[in-house]
């Protein structure tokens, strides 16, 4: 009989994390304030300038790449804010902590941190990102595990090398959609019609039998087949690539299911979930998390997960689970084929592509262990330089329910709340959470549904604002009077901007200033947005909020029209832009710049959108391949 849950007992681990919370009942929170010297330091610190020049931070660090997670803010981007608004030993809170980057930044700065999130996967990540683990012990544990699983790895991923006739190891297998010709009913494999060098998938297919062409649709898709393999072999360096033989196709397509005693994530993905509907998972035969895997990868992951559960060292076992949840994400059918390498799933969605690259999960796990060893080594070096070392307290729960944090005990808040209808974290996190055996409570998630109406249980913009208001009220309660909260946010919907601004004001915050954060490396959706091809906001806005010392709050307003303010702001910006900096002439950047100006002026954003901005730009500027110029600039460059 299959066990109902995995070996990972989330409640046991959570008890250990909760114990760290006791430090906030001691020397940090004495009637809501520090000792006398701390008050003096606080007064000096809070007089610092609220806004700052735009912050830019890349995504190539060992910390950022330790584990996949949507919309992470790199810790390098958070450090300047923590250093600006806090002193060593101060308490920093992130109530929507995600993968825990705020905690990591606080650790680097010698600050105490409280991390909270509704998602069990996020808490799992935040804990591992902020707790040291001996890199050598981690690698030794994996070496031992790998040796014990070698025979199983060969059973799953061995393949005959056509050059030396020896045994090679599969690196990845391409699975392709197969369509039925609406004319003669012949089956046509998409892979055969794909430009494999460029990775360009045709929008229309041509039947090799009758010559009929037709647009691909889910209605004409009949199945998904394994068609191509890339493997390594000792006979030469580099990858061998070739079509699968008929026997190899049958083996991949009919690989034996995991044993009845093995744990596999049979968590049902509710068909009402937003990402289930947006990704049309019903057309892919997906009902449970296990259905997101090929049978071969599900079997391999089940073996690996069971072996990790037998490791005796608690910290090493948890770090191995950290590597596993990342591997489990990359081991799904969502891993897209990329002709240029680097196959990976799209972040922030549950999309299964037309061409998927089935990974060798043992190889993915081995690569992740090497990455984590580098990360933990860097974490050791960074914390060694810090005079004060405080492992963040990590808690599982709603940002609207922070009763366990004393009133007026937090010095600073840095957080990155959900962006309305952009990403449904609970839907995406269900993959990792199903393996961990704990699923987030979606009723408490602050989102706006697009695929589900309110009558069907979806959340409206009013619901979203209400949930955010409750969270901001708790943030206001736990923050010391006169202290600040930095909120990273982005949306291409002016109504969502209004909702977050109203939620903050209603909770008792004053908006002191607005900065811009460029995280540099974007998702594929973000790259399209940078070119102006899609209405995607790629540059995050940073709201600087301050808890009023008194009960009176100010709310700025402007009588200047959207059009006049936006056009004046963009004209000034473009006149100062050197020719070579193309990224700051794109629609997404100019949209973020406009939002920054409108928020600073106290304007109503309800009717402002990217489409509205594009209309305004066309009044006074010229579009050159997705970059905007003033007529005077174009005349100057000829």
PyMOL commands that set and color helices and strands:
alter all, ss='L'
color gray80, all
select helices_A, chain A and resi 10-25+36-46+75-85+101-109+120-129+135-148+150-157+190-193+218-220+246-253+274-278+281-284+289-292+295-308+314-330+361-385+425-436+442-444+454-456+461-478+494-507+524-530+562-575+582-585+587-601+610-620+631-637
alter helices_A, ss='H'
color red, helices_A
select strands_A, chain A and resi 55-56+91-94+112-117+158-160+167-180+187-189+204-206+213-215+221-233+236-243+355-359+393-396+410-415+479-489+509-518+540-547+621-624+627-630
alter strands_A, ss='S'
color yellow, strands_A
deselect
rebuild
show_as cartoon
